[in-house]
Amino acid sequence: MTPAAKSQALTVVVNVCRLLLAATFIFSGFVKANDPLGTVYKLEDYVHAMAWFTLPDTFLLGCAVILAFFEFTLGVYVLFGIKRKATSGIMLAFMVVMTLLTVYIAIANPVEDCGCFGDVLILSNGATLAKNIVLLGAAVLIRRYYRLQKNFLGSAAKWLVAFVSLCSIIGYAVYCIICLPVLDFRPYKVGTNLREAVTSASGEEKFDVKIVYEKDGETMELSADDEDPDSTWTYVETRRTPIVAQDLATADFYVADADGEDITEDILYADGYTLLLIIPNLMNADEGCVDKVNGLYDYAHEHGWDFYCLTSSSDEEAQTYWEEHTGAEYGYCIAEERMLKTVVRGQPGLVLLHDGIIQKKWGNYNLPDEEDLKQLNN
């Protein structure tokens, strides 16, 4: 291979590595901005597993937004070749730190997954380490040969694109904190039929039944609910294909009343509208929205809707604290904290069910009022 060919091949390799790193970091930063509270919960897992102290949720939320901003920014800078030498150096330093961290995680296994890509793409600790080793190698190449990174845009255009991108990612993260994630990759997204999802995930096997008929060399598949064809068609076979649950996490949906009795089916199979007030921890819930919460409870009571307050705070002290500070007149149902945080990102959050189907979800910053519920009820 001639020196010119070698130089051209090296340029191609460097720019492929550059695009790989840019795509990974932009994607990682975006999914973190889409679900900042999900990142907070993952950071809490790390703190609990690796340290003896705890950190305030507000501080962790700030860290989550900064991390999303940093990763997305770094990806945009690498993509458009902004400050190539400095950016490549920061990328390499970051990948060295992250690779060392994932070596520890792969060995000690303090958390089940790194949370790099939120709920969009869950990787095992071993897969995360392999991914970071590949990205580290790519970071070494783009730092060593940073001058070979091609310019896709002019200098003025690069800075304009970077500025718009960075403002957008901050605004998007703030919006998702206030109004919940725009893209919901969890098993409890709006439109989910919890009756079917929980039943399927809990182990009851279901089948997709197709009845096959044949006539003159042609075949026809009918479902079990379809009418039989005319007598000119000949029955061939019945195919039964197992239906696999889309997400087994819904099997964790379990709720008990104050006496410890399972009331999961009471919630899922209630007719009409049901409001679920989700408060993972009564001691650190947002008390600024209690007037709305109490108004929603009154509205549900007046219109015959079921209303349940789901919390993981089973101790009497926490429940008494919440009642004294909010004037709550509703009782409490007990559920696992992580499940509640998965159902809705809010402290508190609100979920509206209709015949077991999730219709709407709200966080503590955008809870509906009675007028909003009236519009839904019309």
N, C-alpha and C positions, 0 to 999 in steps of 0.2 A: 504493500500500500504506500502510495506517495505521501510526502509530508502534507501536501494540500488536502488529500483525501482524509488523512488522519485528523487534520485540523477541522475539516468539515464535519466528520463523524463526531468529534469531541463537542463541537458546537451544538449538534443535534442532541446529544446525550445531556448536556448541561441544560438546554432549554426544555427537554422533556422532564428532567428532574425539577426544574423551576415550576413548570405547570402542575406537576404532581403535588408539590408542596403548597402552591397557591390554592389549588382546588381543595385540598384537605383542610387547610386552615380557614378558608372562607366558609366551607361547609360546616366545620366544627364551630366557628364563631357564630354563624347564623343560627344553628340549632340551639346554642346556648342562649342567644338573644331571644329566640322564640319561646323559651321556657326557663326564664331566670330562676324561678322558685324550684324547679327540678334540679338545677345546678346547686342551689342552696342545700337541698336535701342530700345530694351526693357529697358536698363539702362537709356536711355534718357527719356523714358516715366516716369520712377520712379522719376528721378531728376526734370522733369517739374511738376509732380504732387505733389511732397512732399517738394520742395525747391524753393526759389525765384531766385537762381542763375543757371548758365549753366556751363557745364564742357567741355573742349576741346575733340573733337572726338578721338584724339591720346591717351589721358589719358584714356578715356572709353574703347578704343580698348585694351590697356594694361590691364585694369581691367577685360575685358572679357576673355582674354587669361589666366590670373592668376586664375580667377574663374574656368575655365575649367580644368586647371592643378590641382588646389587644390581639386576639387570634384573627379576627376579621380584618383588622388594620394590617397586620403583618402579611396576611394572604394577599390583600389588595396591593400592597407595596411590592411584594415579590412578583405578582402578576404583571404589573405595569412598569417594573424596573425602576422604581423610585428610590434614589439613594442606594444604588446597587451594592456598594461595598459595605456600608453600615447596616443595611437591611439584611444582607446575607450573613453578616457577623452575628446580628441579634438572633436570626433564625437558627444558626448553628448552636449558639449558646443555649437557646431555649430547648432545642432538641437534645442536647447533652444532658440537661437537667431532667427533662421528661423521660429520657431513656433510662437514666440511673434510677429514677423513681419507679418506673415500671419493672425494672429488674427486682427491686425490693418487693413490689406488689406481687409479682409472679412467684417469688419465693415464700414470702410471709403470708400472702393471701388475706390481707386485712379487710378487703371488700370484694364483693362478688364480681363486679365489673368496674372498669375505670370511669365510666360515665363520659368518655370523650365526646361521644356523639348523641348524648341524651337517650331518649327512648326511640330515636329513629333507627339507630344501628347499635345493638348491644353486642360487645365483643368480650370474649373470655380474657382473663389476664394474660394467658399465653399468647393469644392472637394479638392483643394490644402490644405486647413486647415485640413480637415479630414485626408488626406495623411500624413501631417506632425505630427499630433497627434499620428498616428500609428507608424511612424518612431521614434518619440521621446520616446515612450514606449519601442521600440526595443533597442534604444540607452541606455536607463536606465538599461535594463537587461544586455547588453553586458559589460557595465561599472561595474556593481555590481558584475558580475560573469565572469570577463575577463579571469580568469584562466581556465574556462571550454571550452574556444575556442580551437577546435582541430587544430593541425598542419597538413597541407596537404603536405608540402614540408620541406626539411631540411633547416637549417639556410642559408647555402651558396646559395642554389637554390632560396630561397625566395628573397634574395637581388638581385640576377641576374635578376629574373623575374621583380622585382620592377624597377630596373634600366632601363631595356629595355622598359618596359611599359611607364615610365615617359618620356624618350627621344622620344619615338614614338608619344606620345600625343602632345608634344610641336612641333615636326616636322610636324605632321598632321595639327595642328592649323595654323601654318605659311603657309603651302601649300594651305590651304583653303582660307586664306586671299589673297594670290597671284593669285590663279587659280580658285577661286569661290568654293562653297561647292561641295564636291564629291557626296554626297547624297542630292538631291534636293527634299524637301517635300512641296514646295510651288506650287501654282496652275499654275505657268508659267514655268514649267520645259521644258527642251529640248524635242521636239517631240509633244508638246501640239498644237492642232489645235485651234487657238484662235477664228476662225470664229464659230466653233461649241461650244466651251466652253463659250464664251461670250453670244451667243444666248441662250444656254440652261440655263445659270445662270441668265439671265435677265428676265426669267419668261415665255418664250415661251415653252409650254409643248410639249414633243416629246414622241413617242411611239415605242416600239419594237413589230412589227406585225408578228405573226405566224399563218399560215393557217393549220388547222389540217384535215387530211384525215384518213380513216379507211378502211381496207380490211382483211377479214378472222381473225378478232380479233386483228390485228396489227394496230398500229397507226403510222402516219408519219407527222412530222412538217416541213413545208416549209416557207421560208421567202417570203416577198411580191415580191422580184425580181426573185424568182425561177420560172421555168416553171411548169405548172400544170401537175400532173401525168396522166397516161392513164385512160381511162373510167372505168377500173375495180375498181378504188379507189372511195370511197364515201366521199363526203365533210361532215365534222362534225361541225366545228366552226372556227371562227377567234378570236384569242386571242390578245388583245392589252394591253401591259404592259407599264406603264409610265416609261420613262428613267429619272432617277434623276441625276442632275448635280453632278459631282464628287466634285466640290468645288465652292461654291457660291461666293468666293472671286473674281472670274474672272468677276463678274457683276460690279466690281468697275473700270474696264478698260474703261476709258473715256478720250478722248483727244480733246482739242479745239485749234483752230488756234489763231493767235494774235488778231483777231477781236471777239473772243468768240464763233465762229461757230463750231459746232460739226463736227469733221473730223475722228471720230473713224472708221466708215465704210470705209472711203477712205484708211485708213491704213490697215485694216484687209482684204479688198477685192481687194487690188492691186495685179495684176498679176506679176509673176516673183519674183525677189529678192527685199527686202526692208531692209534698215539699220535704226535701231532706236538708236540714241545716247541718253542715259539716263543720265541726270545731275540733280539730285534732288535739289541741291542748287548751283547756279552759283558762289556764293561768296566764298565758301570753297571747290570747286572742285580742283582736282589735275591738276595743270598746266604743270606738267612735261611730259605729254603725248600729248600735243596739236599738235605737229608736226605729230604724227601718225593720230590723229583725222582729221586734215586738209587733209592729204594724202588720208584717207579713203573717205572723202567727195568728193575730186577730182576724185577718182576712180569710185565712185557711179555715179557722174555726167557724166563722160566720157562713162560709159557703160549702161546708161539708167536706173539705179536703182533708186528707190525712197529713199530719205534720209530725215529723220525727227529728229530734236533735241527736246526731251521732257524734260521739266523742270517744277518745281513748282515756280520758281522765275519769277513772272509776272511783277515785278516793273522794270521800265526803267533803274534805276541806276544799278541794278545787271546785266542786259543784256548788258548795255554799258561797264561795268567793264570787263565782259568776252570777249567782242569783242576787246577792247583795249589791253587786255593782251594776246590774242590768235590769233588775226587776223581772227576770224571766219567770214565766208561769208554766212553762212546759217541762216535762221530765226529760230524762237522759237515757239514751241507748248506747251500749258499749260496743266498740269495734276496734280493730287493730289500727294503730296510728299510721303505718305506712300505707295501708289500704285506703284510708281516708284521704291522705295526701295525694294518692294516685287518682282518686275519683275526681277531685277538683282542687286546683291550686288556689287556696284561700284560707284565711284564718280570721273569721269564718268564711266558708263558701256556701253556696246554695245550689241545689240540683232540683229541677222540676221533672217529675216522671208523669207519664200518662199511660196507664195500662202496662206499666213495666218498661216503657220505652223512654230513654232520656231525651227530653224536649229542649231544655235550655240549661246552661250553667252560668253562674256568676261568682266573681270573687268579692272580697270584702270592700274593694274600691268602687265597684259598679253594681252593687246590689239593687234589685228593682224596687219600686214602690208599689203601692196598692193599685195605682192607675195602670202600671205596666202589666200586672197580673189580670186586671180587668180586660185589657186588650187581648191577652192570650186566651182568656176564657170566652170571648165573644166569637 
